[in-house]
Amino acid sequence: MPIWSRVNTSSDRLSRSLTVATGLAAAASAATVVAILVMLVLEAVPALKEIGVRRFFLDTTWGPSDGHYGLIPMIVGSFLVVAGSVALATPCGILSALFVNFYAPPRVGSLYRLVMEVLGSIPSVVFGFWGLTVLVPLLRRVHSPGSGLAAGSLVLALMILPTVASLSDASLRAVPRDWYRAATALGLPRWTALWRVVVPAARSGLMAGVLLQIGRAVGETMAVLMVCGNIPQLPAGPFESIRTLTANIALEMPYALGVHRSALYVSGLTLFGVIAVLVALIQRLDRAKVG
């Protein structure tokens, strides 16, 4: 057999093996997600039967020792801290990506991307420790107790900023530079060309980055646990203490028993549903981008 025939045969075998391995890895990933969902449902069923779905999502009090299992304070707390962090990180990330691509010198852009990569690799507990030791005392001078919604939003915004900045940078670089040049050649000022031409062209990628950062923010535990105060209440202002769904699970799971433990699985199932909705929205945006 000629040597090129043996090489082609070996390449075909390797290609088939890699295809099978890839399929098995995909199947294992899907099976893991399904197994997690089944586990959450099975563990949450006892609480759903005994307490009822309505009490979980209509009761505004969380106190398992008194028979109160309302998730509303944690749901509202999670929503507010995520909304605050996204509101802070999104414009900063997009504007910084615009600056790097259309204003900054190449060396400055490379340095900025390196800084974002380093910032994105810092563990969340480090952000939480910084917030607890530096940010919370500073906020306490403005309004006691310092730990609360504002601290959680600021720390979480700093954590998700690298994600939105990097994805915005990639989305803007994917837009053909000739579109920007054509807009400026027609007499449009630089900022108008960016806002009217470049940003709309990168809208799908920018929105996907926002949804991805929301997913990370929703699932964050340690940092918000350290700086949010962890009081299950509906906050009356930005400096009030709150508790998120993730922090509630982390705080109470070690000692929870019976219905209390099952109720924490309902919290996990709620988080799973939120993430599933975000993934569906991201896929829809990707299909719209391809179309």
ZIKAMO-V413317 format. One record per pair of residues at least 12 apart in sequence whose C-alpha atoms are under 10 Angstrom apart, sorted by sequence separation. I is the first residue (numbers start at 1). GAP is how many residues later the second one is. If there is no record, write none. Layout:
# ZIKAMO-V413317
i->I gap->GAP
i->I gap->GAP
This chain:
# ZIKAMO-V413317
i->56 gap->12
i->57 gap->12
i->58 gap->12
i->59 gap->12
i->60 gap->12
i->61 gap->12
i->62 gap->12
i->97 gap->12
i->100 gap->12
i->135 gap->12
i->136 gap->12
i->139 gap->12
i->181 gap->12
i->228 gap->12
i->229 gap->12
i->230 gap->12
i->231 gap->12
i->232 gap->12
i->249 gap->12
i->252 gap->12
i->253 gap->12
i->55 gap->13
i->56 gap->13
i->57 gap->13
i->58 gap->13
i->59 gap->13
i->60 gap->13
i->61 gap->13
i->96 gap->13
i->100 gap->13
i->138 gap->13
i->180 gap->13
i->183 gap->13
i->228 gap->13
i->229 gap->13
i->230 gap->13
i->231 gap->13
i->232 gap->13
i->55 gap->14
i->56 gap->14
i->57 gap->14
i->58 gap->14
i->59 gap->14
i->60 gap->14
i->132 gap->14
i->136 gap->14
i->137 gap->14
i->179 gap->14
i->180 gap->14
i->183 gap->14
i->227 gap->14
i->228 gap->14
i->229 gap->14
i->230 gap->14
i->249 gap->14
i->250 gap->14
i->55 gap->15
i->56 gap->15
i->57 gap->15
i->97 gap->15
i->132 gap->15
i->135 gap->15
i->136 gap->15
i->179 gap->15
i->182 gap->15
i->183 gap->15
i->227 gap->15
i->228 gap->15
i->249 gap->15
i->51 gap->16
i->54 gap->16
i->55 gap->16
i->56 gap->16
i->57 gap->16
i->60 gap->16
i->96 gap->16
i->97 gap->16
i->131 gap->16
i->135 gap->16
i->136 gap->16
i->180 gap->16
i->227 gap->16
i->228 gap->16
i->232 gap->16
i->248 gap->16
i->249 gap->16
i->51 gap->17
i->52 gap->17
i->53 gap->17
i->55 gap->17
i->135 gap->17
i->180 gap->17
i->225 gap->17
i->230 gap->17
i->231 gap->17
i->249 gap->17
i->51 gap->18
i->57 gap->18
i->179 gap->18
i->180 gap->18
i->224 gap->18
i->225 gap->18
i->230 gap->18
i->246 gap->18
i->249 gap->18
i->51 gap->19
i->132 gap->19
i->135 gap->19
i->179 gap->19
i->224 gap->19
i->225 gap->19
i->228 gap->19
i->245 gap->19
i->248 gap->19
i->249 gap->19
i->131 gap->20
i->132 gap->20
i->135 gap->20
i->224 gap->20
i->248 gap->20
i->131 gap->21
i->177 gap->21
i->225 gap->21
i->226 gap->21
i->230 gap->21
i->246 gap->21
i->47 gap->22
i->172 gap->22
i->175 gap->22
i->176 gap->22
i->179 gap->22
i->224 gap->22
i->225 gap->22
i->245 gap->22
i->246 gap->22
i->128 gap->23
i->131 gap->23
i->132 gap->23
i->175 gap->23
i->221 gap->23
i->224 gap->23
i->225 gap->23
i->244 gap->23
i->245 gap->23
i->128 gap->24
i->131 gap->24
i->174 gap->24
i->175 gap->24
i->220 gap->24
i->221 gap->24
i->222 gap->24
i->223 gap->24
i->130 gap->25
i->131 gap->25
i->173 gap->25
i->175 gap->25
i->176 gap->25
i->219 gap->25
i->220 gap->25
i->221 gap->25
i->222 gap->25
i->225 gap->25
i->245 gap->25
i->246 gap->25
i->129 gap->26
i->172 gap->26
i->175 gap->26
i->218 gap->26
i->219 gap->26
i->220 gap->26
i->221 gap->26
i->225 gap->26
i->245 gap->26
i->128 gap->27
i->171 gap->27
i->172 gap->27
i->174 gap->27
i->175 gap->27
i->218 gap->27
i->219 gap->27
i->220 gap->27
i->221 gap->27
i->127 gap->28
i->128 gap->28
i->171 gap->28
i->172 gap->28
i->174 gap->28
i->218 gap->28
i->219 gap->28
i->221 gap->28
i->222 gap->28
i->127 gap->29
i->172 gap->29
i->173 gap->29
i->221 gap->29
i->171 gap->30
i->172 gap->30
i->221 gap->30
i->124 gap->31
i->127 gap->31
i->128 gap->31
i->168 gap->31
i->171 gap->31
i->172 gap->31
i->174 gap->31
i->124 gap->32
i->127 gap->32
i->170 gap->32
i->171 gap->32
i->169 gap->33
i->171 gap->33
i->172 gap->33
i->168 gap->34
i->171 gap->34
i->172 gap->34
i->124 gap->35
i->168 gap->35
i->170 gap->35
i->171 gap->35
i->123 gap->36
i->169 gap->36
i->170 gap->36
i->171 gap->36
i->122 gap->37
i->168 gap->37
i->169 gap->37
i->171 gap->37
i->120 gap->38
i->121 gap->38
i->167 gap->38
i->168 gap->38
i->171 gap->38
i->119 gap->39
i->120 gap->39
i->167 gap->39
i->168 gap->39
i->170 gap->39
i->119 gap->40
i->120 gap->40
i->167 gap->40
i->168 gap->40
i->119 gap->41
i->120 gap->41
i->121 gap->41
i->165 gap->41
i->167 gap->41
i->168 gap->41
i->119 gap->42
i->120 gap->42
i->164 gap->42
i->167 gap->42
i->168 gap->42
i->119 gap->43
i->120 gap->43
i->164 gap->43
i->166 gap->43
i->167 gap->43
i->118 gap->44
i->119 gap->44
i->164 gap->44
i->165 gap->44
i->116 gap->45
i->117 gap->45
i->164 gap->45
i->165 gap->45
i->167 gap->45
i->116 gap->46
i->117 gap->46
i->120 gap->46
i->163 gap->46
i->164 gap->46
i->167 gap->46
i->115 gap->47
i->116 gap->47
i->163 gap->47
i->164 gap->47
i->116 gap->48
i->117 gap->48
i->164 gap->48
i->113 gap->49
i->116 gap->49
i->117 gap->49
i->163 gap->49
i->164 gap->49
i->116 gap->50
i->160 gap->50
i->163 gap->50
i->164 gap->50
i->162 gap->51
i->113 gap->52
i->160 gap->52
i->161 gap->52
i->219 gap->52
i->112 gap->53
i->113 gap->53
i->160 gap->53
i->163 gap->53
i->218 gap->53
i->219 gap->53
i->159 gap->54
i->160 gap->54
i->160 gap->55
i->219 gap->55
i->113 gap->56
i->157 gap->56
i->160 gap->56
i->215 gap->56
i->218 gap->56
i->219 gap->56
i->156 gap->57
i->159 gap->57
i->160 gap->57
i->218 gap->57
i->159 gap->58
i->215 gap->59
i->216 gap->59
i->156 gap->60
i->157 gap->60
i->215 gap->60
i->156 gap->61
i->159 gap->61
i->214 gap->61
i->215 gap->61
i->156 gap->62
i->215 gap->62
i->212 gap->63
i->215 gap->63
i->85 gap->64
i->89 gap->64
i->153 gap->64
i->156 gap->64
i->159 gap->64
i->211 gap->64
i->214 gap->64
i->215 gap->64
i->84 gap->65
i->85 gap->65
i->88 gap->65
i->89 gap->65
i->92 gap->65
i->84 gap->66
i->85 gap->66
i->87 gap->66
i->88 gap->66
i->212 gap->66
i->81 gap->67
i->82 gap->67
i->85 gap->67
i->86 gap->67
i->89 gap->67
i->90 gap->67
i->93 gap->67
i->94 gap->67
i->97 gap->67
i->98 gap->67
i->156 gap->67
i->211 gap->67
i->212 gap->67
i->81 gap->68
i->84 gap->68
i->85 gap->68
i->86 gap->68
i->88 gap->68
i->89 gap->68
i->93 gap->68
i->96 gap->68
i->97 gap->68
i->101 gap->68
i->155 gap->68
i->156 gap->68
i->211 gap->68
i->80 gap->69
i->81 gap->69
i->84 gap->69
i->85 gap->69
i->88 gap->69
i->89 gap->69
i->92 gap->69
i->93 gap->69
i->96 gap->69
i->97 gap->69
i->100 gap->69
i->101 gap->69
i->155 gap->69
i->212 gap->69
i->80 gap->70
i->81 gap->70
i->82 gap->70
i->83 gap->70
i->84 gap->70
i->85 gap->70
i->86 gap->70
i->87 gap->70
i->88 gap->70
i->89 gap->70
i->90 gap->70
i->91 gap->70
i->93 gap->70
i->94 gap->70
i->95 gap->70
i->96 gap->70
i->97 gap->70
i->98 gap->70
i->99 gap->70
i->102 gap->70
i->154 gap->70
i->208 gap->70
i->211 gap->70
i->212 gap->70
i->77 gap->71
i->78 gap->71
i->81 gap->71
i->82 gap->71
i->85 gap->71
i->86 gap->71
i->89 gap->71
i->90 gap->71
i->93 gap->71
i->94 gap->71
i->97 gap->71
i->98 gap->71
i->101 gap->71
i->102 gap->71
i->152 gap->71
i->153 gap->71
i->208 gap->71
i->211 gap->71
i->77 gap->72
i->80 gap->72
i->81 gap->72
i->84 gap->72
i->85 gap->72
i->86 gap->72
i->88 gap->72
i->89 gap->72
i->92 gap->72
i->93 gap->72
i->94 gap->72
i->96 gap->72
i->97 gap->72
i->101 gap->72
i->151 gap->72
i->152 gap->72
i->155 gap->72
i->210 gap->72
i->80 gap->73
i->81 gap->73
i->84 gap->73
i->85 gap->73
i->88 gap->73
i->89 gap->73
i->90 gap->73
i->91 gap->73
i->92 gap->73
i->93 gap->73
i->94 gap->73
i->95 gap->73
i->96 gap->73
i->97 gap->73
i->151 gap->73
i->152 gap->73
i->154 gap->73
i->155 gap->73
i->208 gap->73
i->209 gap->73
i->78 gap->74
i->81 gap->74
i->82 gap->74
i->83 gap->74
i->85 gap->74
i->86 gap->74
i->89 gap->74
i->90 gap->74
i->91 gap->74
i->93 gap->74
i->94 gap->74
i->95 gap->74
i->97 gap->74
i->98 gap->74
i->152 gap->74
i->153 gap->74
i->207 gap->74
i->208 gap->74
i->211 gap->74
i->77 gap->75
i->81 gap->75
i->82 gap->75
i->85 gap->75
i->86 gap->75
i->89 gap->75
i->90 gap->75
i->93 gap->75
i->94 gap->75
i->97 gap->75
i->98 gap->75
i->102 gap->75
i->149 gap->75
i->151 gap->75
i->152 gap->75
i->153 gap->75
i->207 gap->75
i->208 gap->75
i->81 gap->76
i->85 gap->76
i->89 gap->76
i->93 gap->76
i->97 gap->76
i->148 gap->76
i->151 gap->76
i->152 gap->76
i->208 gap->76
i->94 gap->77
i->147 gap->77
i->148 gap->77
i->150 gap->77
i->151 gap->77
i->152 gap->77
i->205 gap->77
i->208 gap->77
i->86 gap->78
i->90 gap->78
i->94 gap->78
i->102 gap->78
i->147 gap->78
i->148 gap->78
i->149 gap->78
i->150 gap->78
i->151 gap->78
i->204 gap->78
i->207 gap->78
i->208 gap->78
i->147 gap->79
i->148 gap->79
i->149 gap->79
i->206 gap->79
i->207 gap->79
i->147 gap->80
i->148 gap->80
i->149 gap->80
i->204 gap->80
i->205 gap->80
i->146 gap->81
i->147 gap->81
i->148 gap->81
i->149 gap->81
i->204 gap->81
i->205 gap->81
i->146 gap->82
i->147 gap->82
i->148 gap->82
i->203 gap->82
i->204 gap->82
i->146 gap->83
i->147 gap->83
i->148 gap->83
i->204 gap->83
i->145 gap->84
i->204 gap->84
i->205 gap->84
i->153 gap->85
i->204 gap->85
i->149 gap->86
i->152 gap->86
i->203 gap->86
i->204 gap->86
i->103 gap->87
i->148 gap->87
i->150 gap->87
i->151 gap->87
i->152 gap->87
i->202 gap->87
i->102 gap->88
i->149 gap->88
i->150 gap->88
i->151 gap->88
i->201 gap->88
i->102 gap->89
i->148 gap->89
i->149 gap->89
i->150 gap->89
i->151 gap->89
i->152 gap->89
i->136 gap->90
i->148 gap->90
i->149 gap->90
i->150 gap->90
i->151 gap->90
i->152 gap->90
i->132 gap->91
i->136 gap->91
i->148 gap->91
i->149 gap->91
i->150 gap->91
i->152 gap->91
i->102 gap->92
i->131 gap->92
i->132 gap->92
i->135 gap->92
i->136 gap->92
i->146 gap->92
i->147 gap->92
i->148 gap->92
i->149 gap->92
i->150 gap->92
i->152 gap->92
i->98 gap->93
i->128 gap->93
i->129 gap->93
i->130 gap->93
i->131 gap->93
i->132 gap->93
i->133 gap->93
i->146 gap->93
i->147 gap->93
i->148 gap->93
i->149 gap->93
i->128 gap->94
i->129 gap->94
i->132 gap->94
i->133 gap->94
i->145 gap->94
i->146 gap->94
i->147 gap->94
i->148 gap->94
i->149 gap->94
i->127 gap->95
i->128 gap->95
i->131 gap->95
i->132 gap->95
i->143 gap->95
i->144 gap->95
i->145 gap->95
i->146 gap->95
i->147 gap->95
i->148 gap->95
i->98 gap->96
i->124 gap->96
i->125 gap->96
i->126 gap->96
i->127 gap->96
i->128 gap->96
i->130 gap->96
i->131 gap->96
i->132 gap->96
i->143 gap->96
i->144 gap->96
i->145 gap->96
i->98 gap->97
i->124 gap->97
i->125 gap->97
i->126 gap->97
i->127 gap->97
i->128 gap->97
i->129 gap->97
i->130 gap->97
i->131 gap->97
i->142 gap->97
i->143 gap->97
i->144 gap->97
i->124 gap->98
i->125 gap->98
i->128 gap->98
i->129 gap->98
i->123 gap->99
i->124 gap->99
i->125 gap->99
i->127 gap->99
i->128 gap->99
i->140 gap->99
i->98 gap->100
i->123 gap->100
i->124 gap->100
i->125 gap->100
i->127 gap->100
i->128 gap->100
i->139 gap->100
i->98 gap->101
i->125 gap->101
i->94 gap->105
i->94 gap->112
i->93 gap->113
i->94 gap->115
i->90 gap->116
i->93 gap->116
i->94 gap->116
i->90 gap->117
i->93 gap->117
i->90 gap->119
i->90 gap->120
i->89 gap->121
i->87 gap->123
i->90 gap->123
i->86 gap->124
i->89 gap->124
i->86 gap->125
i->86 gap->127
i->85 gap->128
i->86 gap->128
i->85 gap->129
i->82 gap->131
i->83 gap->131
i->86 gap->131
i->82 gap->132
i->85 gap->132
i->82 gap->133
i->82 gap->134
i->83 gap->134
i->79 gap->135
i->82 gap->135
i->83 gap->135
i->81 gap->136
i->82 gap->136
i->81 gap->137
i->82 gap->137
i->79 gap->138
i->82 gap->138
i->78 gap->139
i->79 gap->139
i->78 gap->140
i->78 gap->141
i->78 gap->142
i->81 gap->143
i->78 gap->146
i->81 gap->147
i->77 gap->151
i->77 gap->153
i->77 gap->154
i->84 gap->154
i->77 gap->155
i->80 gap->155
i->74 gap->156
i->76 gap->156
i->77 gap->156
i->74 gap->157
i->75 gap->157
i->76 gap->157
i->77 gap->157
i->81 gap->157
i->73 gap->158
i->74 gap->158
i->76 gap->158
i->77 gap->158
i->80 gap->158
i->73 gap->159
i->74 gap->159
i->75 gap->159
i->76 gap->159
i->72 gap->160
i->73 gap->160
i->74 gap->160
i->71 gap->161
i->72 gap->161
i->73 gap->161
i->81 gap->161
i->70 gap->162
i->71 gap->162
i->72 gap->162
i->73 gap->162
i->80 gap->162
i->81 gap->162
i->82 gap->162
i->81 gap->163
i->77 gap->164
i->78 gap->164
i->80 gap->164
i->77 gap->165
i->78 gap->165
i->79 gap->165
i->76 gap->166
i->77 gap->166
i->78 gap->166
i->79 gap->166
i->76 gap->167
i->77 gap->167
i->78 gap->167
i->74 gap->168
i->75 gap->168
i->76 gap->168
i->77 gap->168
i->78 gap->168
i->62 gap->169
i->63 gap->169
i->73 gap->169
i->74 gap->169
i->75 gap->169
i->76 gap->169
i->78 gap->169
i->62 gap->170
i->73 gap->170
i->74 gap->170
i->75 gap->170
i->61 gap->171
i->62 gap->171
i->73 gap->171
i->74 gap->171
i->75 gap->171
i->60 gap->172
i->61 gap->172
i->73 gap->172
i->74 gap->172
i->60 gap->173
i->61 gap->173
i->71 gap->173
i->72 gap->173
i->74 gap->173
i->60 gap->174
i->71 gap->174
i->74 gap->174
i->71 gap->177
i->69 gap->190
i->69 gap->191
i->64 gap->192
i->67 gap->192
i->68 gap->192
i->71 gap->192
i->75 gap->192
i->67 gap->193
i->70 gap->193
i->71 gap->193
i->74 gap->193
i->78 gap->193
i->69 gap->194
i->64 gap->195
i->65 gap->195
i->69 gap->195
i->71 gap->195
i->75 gap->195
i->64 gap->196
i->71 gap->196
i->75 gap->196
i->63 gap->197
i->64 gap->197
i->64 gap->199
i->71 gap->199
i->56 gap->207
i->51 gap->208
i->50 gap->209
i->49 gap->210
i->56 gap->210
i->47 gap->211
i->48 gap->211
i->56 gap->211
i->46 gap->212
i->47 gap->212
i->51 gap->212
i->46 gap->213
i->47 gap->213
i->53 gap->213
i->45 gap->214
i->46 gap->214
i->47 gap->214
i->48 gap->214
i->44 gap->215
i->46 gap->215
i->47 gap->215
i->48 gap->215
i->43 gap->216
i->46 gap->216
i->47 gap->216
i->44 gap->217
i->45 gap->217
i->46 gap->217
i->47 gap->217
i->43 gap->218
i->44 gap->218
i->45 gap->218
i->47 gap->218
i->48 gap->218
i->43 gap->219
i->44 gap->219
i->46 gap->219
i->47 gap->219
i->42 gap->220
i->43 gap->220
i->44 gap->220
i->45 gap->220
i->46 gap->220
i->41 gap->221
i->43 gap->221
i->44 gap->221
i->45 gap->221
i->40 gap->222
i->43 gap->222
i->44 gap->222
i->42 gap->223
i->43 gap->223
i->44 gap->223
i->40 gap->224
i->41 gap->224
i->42 gap->224
i->44 gap->224
i->40 gap->225
i->41 gap->225
i->44 gap->225
i->39 gap->226
i->40 gap->226
i->43 gap->226
i->40 gap->227
i->41 gap->227
i->40 gap->228
i->41 gap->228
i->40 gap->229
i->39 gap->230
i->40 gap->230
i->37 gap->231
i->38 gap->231
i->37 gap->232
i->40 gap->232
i->36 gap->233
i->37 gap->235
i->36 gap->236
i->37 gap->236
